Structure formats: C-alpha cells, structure tokens
C-alpha cells in the first residue's frame, strides 16, 4: 500500500466580499488552521472516512463516465458528499483508494466557522488523490461545480497558495502581498453559523438593485489601490470597505450584519477598531484590525466579557503541503 498526505489552510477575507463575485478584487489571508487528507492506494475497495461530513464510512463506485456513486448513503449524506464526489471524479487514480479527511480545525463544536473548510478540502483532497499540486483554475471549477456554479474561488486560491493575496476572478489573478508591521488583526466567532450558498442566491436575485453591487465593486477597487506599507493604510481600507458593505446590505436587504455582527461593530467603534463580517455575513466570522495594540486589547476584553470568542488566526505562508 502507498499513502499520500496533503494539507491546506483555511482562509479569512479581509475585504472585498460580494464584490469579488462580480470581478472586483478581494484581499484574502491563509490562516493557521488546516484541512488534512490521506489517500491510501492498494486497498481492496473504495472507501471514504469524512467525520465532519458524514458520521459513517461510505464505500463508493465510479462509473465509466467518472461519476461517483455512494453505496448505502442516504440522500442527505449523498448531498453532503457532493464536493468529494466532484474531486474523486476528477482525480481518481484508477485503482481502489481509501480516503480519510480531517477538517476539524476549521470547525467549532462540529459547526463550520466560515474559514473555508470546503475550499481547503478541495485543495488537499485533489492533491492527495493526484499526488501533485493541481492548477488553481481546475480547483476553482471543481469547487464551483459543487456549489451550483457559484463562488469566485478566492478561498481556493488562499488554500492553494497561502500567505496574503489580492485575488480577482475575472480575469483570474492572484498577487501576493505582505501585511504591514504594526497591524493587529483578530477574528471574532459570532457563535452563529451562516449559509453562504443562501446569501449567494440572494445576490443573484438583486435585480434592479445591481447598482448597489457596482458601488461595492468600486469601493473594493479603491481600497485595494489605497493599501500602502503602513498599518494605518490597511486599517483605513478595512474601515472604508466596512462602511460601504453596510450600505450595500441596507440597499439590498441582505442580512450581512445580522447574526451578531452589528453588535460587535458597535463595540469596535467605541474603541476605534475597524470591524466587518469576513465573508457573506449573517453570522460566522468577523475580522477586526487596528494599528493601536491597546485599543485592540480592550476590544478583545469587552467581547470576551460577553462570551464571544476572539483569537489571532495566525498567517499560514505555506499553502498546500504534500507530505
């Protein structure tokens, strides 16, 4: 038997959400929490163990068209295994494999936290099955196929490349950046999970309110151009985009600041800390930045006093690792 192990980090979007879905830029960070996948060849039958996706081991078959058929899985489990099915269909090596996935670092008490666990799984599983580093465009296509064709791919890019990136989907572009010295960054877990796919469907239904999205794209472009080599320039960019994101939410009736974000933003404002949802919003994660360590410390204490989790995500410069 031979084994290949691959791991890939999760992501945190600093700013550019929603805008990035229509060709605008986004700034995204790879964080120090990783998905891990082990693929063993030389086994008797195809089998998947994916505890964060499905409670039991699931055998599978692959037809002549490369489509995966899950054996003995109920419809709900089959739906949750859809992404793995897309990955296996693309990279199955032609011999039986035992696939073991671990995305627990990107969950909290079994709940997805919004760190891009599906993107990290896409990158790690594709590499473990193929035994090499896949192309970004291919990975994005696989990830989108499991999301009804939605998603920009910024989370996949962060998991593949690591570090800090300026990402753009149209045309596909990744530019490595560096966080400036003196920038204090924290994640806030609201305690409420959110459905990114539901928010993306809401975006599709904007209709005549497309002007709000155009304004947000313009804001993302402006904030990326404003980034300099000082912490103050990055804080200002996050704060300015946060204001425009809030306006976008009001104009479109998308509940971006629901799920606890509005309350956290009020606390952040009292301390002069820039805060916004990180991703689609409605719960999951928020991101806070400041050039003032004392202000960030007080903000952190105030949130912990009301039982909210605040932590430094840690920057992962490595991206995909094949062991």
Secondary structure as UniProt FT lines:
FT   STRAND          2..15
FT   TURN            17..18
FT   HELIX           19..22
FT   STRAND          26..41
FT   STRAND          47..50
FT   TURN            51..53
FT   STRAND          58..62
FT   TURN            64..65
FT   STRAND          68..71
FT   HELIX           75..80
FT   HELIX           82..91
FT   STRAND          97..102
FT   HELIX           104..106
FT   STRAND          107..108
FT   TURN            109..110
FT   STRAND          111..112
FT   HELIX           117..130
FT   HELIX           136..145
FT   TURN            146..149
FT   HELIX           154..161
FT   STRAND          164..169
FT   TURN            170..171
FT   STRAND          172..177
FT   TURN            181..182
FT   STRAND          184..189
FT   HELIX           196..204
FT   HELIX           207..209
FT   HELIX           210..226
FT   HELIX           231..252
FT   TURN            256..260
FT   HELIX           261..270
FT   TURN            271..272
FT   STRAND          274..277
FT   STRAND          285..290
FT   HELIX           293..305
FT   TURN            306..307
FT   STRAND          309..311
FT   STRAND          321..322
//
